[in-house]
Amino acid sequence: MARPNDITAIQTGKELKQWYWLKQELVAFAKHLGISAAGSKFEILERLANALDNIPAEPKTLATKSTPQSRFNWATEALTTSTVITDSYKNSQNVRAFFQEHCGATFHFNIPFMDWMKANVGKTLGDAVQEWERLRERAADKKFASHIPEGNQFNQYMRDFFADNPDKTIEEARHYWKLKRSLPLGRHRYERSDLQLEFKK
């Protein structure tokens, strides 16, 4: 069974879920069917599968967004290591300048650090400086493996492939990934038996 060249030719949710699709392919298909293309890759995939199988979409629930109680302006206020992180916290050039002064010119906002800032209202910017240093040291540790989002099957495959085959090249890894994703497996994860796929083409 060969992977369909045209995603719009897919007739059922089961068939859709068998194959590997790029997120942009799923987004385009969702727009083609006139349904929401919002959310993660697998959320869109599930929504498309339900639409193909005529399963009614769940009613939308209105998200309630809490209004910040603090009026502290992170774009203009003077910042020190004693400044308390408020529920009104926002990244700004003012904040960036503070962290570059205390963490060095290489400071940059990244997802783990921004998540920490949002989750630690009540702590100080001094605590945040220490957290940045901790994250920086963790990232420099060769044994540390950052979190790969569930939808990024390619990166997860590459990591698992090289963990099992450190002597292989990136070209070889991509070769086996290409063979793997051509199969109707649903979730495409690395297995040692993938090294035999070329004999089954």
VEXDREN-2710 file (C-alpha; in Angstrom, 1 decimal):
% VEXDREN-2710
k/r/px/py/pz
1/MET/0.0/0.0/0.0
2/ALA/1.5/3.3/-1.1
3/ARG/1.1/6.6/0.7
4/PRO/-1.5/8.7/-1.2
5/ASN/0.1/11.6/-3.1
6/ASP/-3.0/13.8/-2.6
7/ILE/-4.3/14.0/1.0
8/THR/-7.7/15.2/-0.2
9/ALA/-8.2/11.8/-1.7
10/ILE/-8.4/10.3/1.8
11/GLN/-11.9/9.0/2.5
12/THR/-11.8/7.8/6.2
13/GLY/-10.3/8.8/9.5
14/LYS/-8.6/5.4/9.8
15/GLU/-6.9/5.8/6.5
16/LEU/-5.8/9.4/7.3
17/LYS/-4.2/8.2/10.6
18/GLN/-2.2/5.5/9.0
19/TRP/0.1/7.8/7.2
20/TYR/2.7/10.4/8.2
21/TRP/1.7/14.0/7.3
22/LEU/3.4/17.3/7.7
23/LYS/1.4/19.8/9.8
24/GLN/1.1/22.1/6.8
25/GLU/-0.6/19.3/4.8
26/LEU/-3.1/18.8/7.6
27/VAL/-3.7/22.5/7.9
28/ALA/-4.3/22.8/4.2
29/PHE/-6.7/19.8/4.3
30/ALA/-8.6/21.3/7.2
31/LYS/-9.1/24.5/5.3
32/HIS/-10.1/22.5/2.2
33/LEU/-12.9/20.8/4.3
34/GLY/-13.8/24.1/5.9
35/ILE/-13.0/23.1/9.5
36/SER/-10.7/24.7/12.1
37/ALA/-7.0/24.3/11.5
38/ALA/-6.0/25.6/14.9
39/GLY/-4.0/23.6/17.5
40/SER/-1.2/21.1/17.5
41/LYS/-0.6/18.6/14.7
42/PHE/-2.3/15.8/16.4
43/GLU/-5.3/17.9/17.4
44/ILE/-5.8/18.8/13.7
45/LEU/-5.3/15.2/12.7
46/GLU/-8.0/14.1/15.2
47/ARG/-10.4/16.8/14.0
48/LEU/-9.9/15.8/10.4
49/ALA/-10.4/12.1/11.2
50/ASN/-13.7/12.9/12.9
51/ALA/-14.8/15.1/10.0
52/LEU/-14.1/12.3/7.5
53/ASP/-16.0/9.8/9.7
54/ASN/-18.9/12.3/10.2
55/ILE/-18.4/12.4/14.0
56/PRO/-19.8/15.7/15.3
57/ALA/-17.3/18.1/16.6
58/GLU/-17.4/18.8/20.4
59/PRO/-19.0/22.2/21.3
60/LYS/-16.4/24.9/21.8
61/THR/-15.9/26.2/25.3
62/LEU/-15.1/29.8/25.8
63/ALA/-11.7/30.2/27.5
64/THR/-11.8/32.6/30.4
65/LYS/-8.8/34.8/30.6
66/SER/-8.1/36.2/34.0
67/THR/-7.3/39.9/34.2
68/PRO/-3.9/40.7/35.8
69/GLN/-4.3/42.3/39.2
70/SER/-0.9/44.0/39.1
71/ARG/-0.5/47.3/37.2
72/PHE/3.3/47.0/37.2
73/ASN/4.5/48.1/33.7
74/TRP/7.3/45.8/32.6
75/ALA/8.1/48.0/29.6
76/THR/8.9/51.1/31.6
77/GLU/9.6/50.4/35.3
78/ALA/13.1/50.3/36.7
79/LEU/14.1/46.7/37.3
80/THR/16.4/45.3/40.0
81/THR/17.1/41.8/41.3
82/SER/14.6/42.5/44.0
83/THR/11.7/43.2/41.6
84/VAL/8.9/40.8/42.2
85/ILE/7.5/38.9/39.2
86/THR/3.8/39.9/38.9
87/ASP/0.8/38.4/37.1
88/SER/1.1/41.3/34.6
89/TYR/4.6/40.1/33.5
90/LYS/5.4/40.5/29.8
91/ASN/8.6/40.2/27.9
92/SER/9.9/43.6/26.8
93/GLN/13.0/45.4/25.7
94/ASN/13.2/46.7/29.2
95/VAL/13.2/43.2/30.6
96/ARG/15.7/42.0/28.0
97/ALA/18.1/44.8/28.9
98/PHE/17.9/43.8/32.6
99/PHE/18.7/40.1/31.8
100/GLN/21.5/41.0/29.4
101/GLU/23.0/43.1/32.2
102/HIS/22.8/40.3/34.8
103/CYS/23.1/37.2/32.6
104/GLY/25.4/38.4/29.8
105/ALA/25.0/39.6/26.2
106/THR/24.1/36.0/25.1
107/PHE/20.8/36.1/27.0
108/HIS/17.7/35.4/25.0
109/PHE/14.1/34.5/25.8
110/ASN/13.5/30.8/25.2
111/ILE/10.4/28.6/25.9
112/PRO/11.7/26.9/29.2
113/PHE/12.7/30.3/30.6
114/MET/9.4/32.0/29.6
115/ASP/7.4/29.1/31.0
116/TRP/9.3/29.5/34.3
117/MET/8.6/33.2/34.4
118/LYS/4.9/32.6/33.9
119/ALA/4.8/29.9/36.6
120/ASN/6.7/31.8/39.2
121/VAL/4.7/34.9/40.1
122/GLY/5.8/36.1/43.5
123/LYS/9.5/35.2/43.0
124/THR/12.0/37.9/42.1
125/LEU/14.1/38.7/39.1
126/GLY/17.1/37.6/41.2
127/ASP/15.5/34.2/41.3
128/ALA/15.0/34.4/37.5
129/VAL/18.7/35.2/37.0
130/GLN/19.6/32.1/38.9
131/GLU/17.1/30.0/36.9
132/TRP/18.5/31.3/33.6
133/GLU/22.0/30.2/34.8
134/ARG/20.6/26.8/35.8
135/LEU/18.9/26.3/32.4
136/ARG/22.1/27.5/30.6
137/GLU/24.2/24.9/32.5
138/ARG/21.7/22.2/31.8
139/ALA/21.7/22.9/28.1
140/ALA/25.5/22.7/28.1
141/ASP/25.4/19.3/29.6
142/LYS/26.0/16.8/26.8
143/LYS/23.8/14.2/28.6
144/PHE/20.8/16.5/28.8
145/ALA/18.1/15.9/26.2
146/SER/15.6/18.7/25.7
147/HIS/11.9/17.9/25.5
148/ILE/10.6/17.1/22.0
149/PRO/6.9/18.0/21.4
150/GLU/4.8/15.0/20.6
151/GLY/4.0/16.2/17.1
152/ASN/7.6/16.5/16.1
153/GLN/8.1/12.9/15.0
154/PHE/11.1/13.7/12.8
155/ASN/13.2/15.1/15.6
156/GLN/12.2/12.3/17.9
157/TYR/13.2/9.7/15.2
158/MET/16.5/11.4/14.7
159/ARG/17.3/11.4/18.4
160/ASP/16.4/7.8/18.9
161/PHE/18.2/6.7/15.7
162/PHE/21.5/8.2/16.7
163/ALA/21.1/7.0/20.3
164/ASP/21.0/3.4/18.8
165/ASN/23.4/4.1/15.8
166/PRO/26.0/6.7/16.9
167/ASP/28.3/5.6/14.0
168/LYS/25.7/6.4/11.3
169/THR/25.6/9.7/9.3
170/ILE/22.8/12.3/9.1
171/GLU/22.3/11.2/5.5
172/GLU/21.7/7.6/6.6
173/ALA/19.3/8.7/9.3
174/ARG/17.3/10.7/6.8
175/HIS/17.3/7.7/4.4
176/TYR/15.7/5.4/7.0
177/TRP/13.3/8.1/8.2
178/LYS/12.1/8.5/4.6
179/LEU/11.5/4.7/4.3
180/LYS/9.8/4.6/7.7
181/ARG/7.4/7.5/7.0
182/SER/6.3/5.9/3.8
183/LEU/4.7/3.0/5.8
184/PRO/1.1/3.1/7.1
185/LEU/2.0/3.0/10.8
186/GLY/0.2/6.0/12.3
187/ARG/3.0/7.1/14.7
188/HIS/6.4/6.7/13.2
189/ARG/8.9/5.8/15.9
190/TYR/12.4/4.5/15.4
191/GLU/13.0/0.7/15.8
192/ARG/16.2/-1.2/15.2
193/SER/14.4/-3.2/12.5
194/ASP/14.2/0.0/10.5
195/LEU/17.7/-0.8/9.2
196/GLN/16.2/-3.6/7.2
197/LEU/13.5/-1.5/5.6
198/GLU/15.4/-0.9/2.4
199/PHE/15.2/-4.7/1.7
200/LYS/11.4/-4.6/1.9
201/LYS/10.7/-1.8/-0.6
END
